[in-house]
């Protein structure tokens, strides 16, 4: 009689453990690399060759960076690699526009948009300005001579959340105001 009760209890506890494991996994956000892998598999199943090619290119860039650093990439390093790819693609896009290469323009725009899906929303200029003003007061930056010091501190403070060009523009604007 005791044997008959053990099997259902065992199955029930296994099922409960499985449910808890699934809940724990679902509350853990996927890393960008995991998201790319999932998207790659889905795109392969759907036969979207262009997206498969783009994602494989991104994964290769991430793998190269991982090999360079000889360790697994942190999420902010993954974002840096993706941003670098976007910057390269934007530079290439300018060349394609000059050369009137419509086929490459369209492909490059698609790739930029695909990568943008995995990047955090860029910090607004007003938020960057607040960081720059605060940091300038902290480190005593007042003239263009202090630009490198202030840029370094600002980029460290905002991290991957801001576009480097926007940070540079805000630092320059702040330091040029201080000179007048």
Residue pairs with C-beta under 8 A, 6 or more apart in sequence:
30 38
31 75
31 78
32 75
32 78
32 79
32 82
32 118
33 59
33 62
33 73
33 78
35 118
36 55
36 58
36 59
36 62
36 118
37 59
39 51
39 55
40 52
40 55
40 56
40 59
43 51
43 52
43 55
44 52
50 107
50 110
51 114
54 110
54 111
54 114
55 114
57 85
57 111
58 81
58 82
58 85
58 115
61 81
61 84
61 85
62 73
62 78
62 81
65 73
65 77
65 81
66 72
66 73
69 77
73 81
76 159
76 160
79 119
79 120
79 160
80 160
82 115
82 118
82 119
83 119
83 160
85 115
86 112
86 115
86 116
86 119
89 108
89 111
89 112
89 115
90 112
92 104
92 108
93 105
93 108
93 109
93 112
96 104
96 105
96 108
97 105
120 160
120 161
122 161
122 162
122 163
122 166
123 158
123 161
123 162
123 163
123 166
125 166
125 169
125 170
127 162
128 154
128 158
128 162
128 166
128 167
128 170
129 170
129 173
129 174
131 154
131 157
131 158
132 150
132 154
132 167
132 170
132 171
132 174
133 174
135 141
135 150
135 153
135 154
135 157
136 142
136 146
136 150
136 174
136 175
136 178
138 153
139 146
139 149
139 150
139 153
140 146
141 147
141 149
141 150
141 175
142 175
142 178
143 175
143 178
143 179
144 172
144 175
144 176
144 179
146 175
147 171
147 172
147 175
150 171
150 174
150 175
151 167
151 168
151 171
154 167
154 170
154 171
155 162
155 164
155 167
158 167
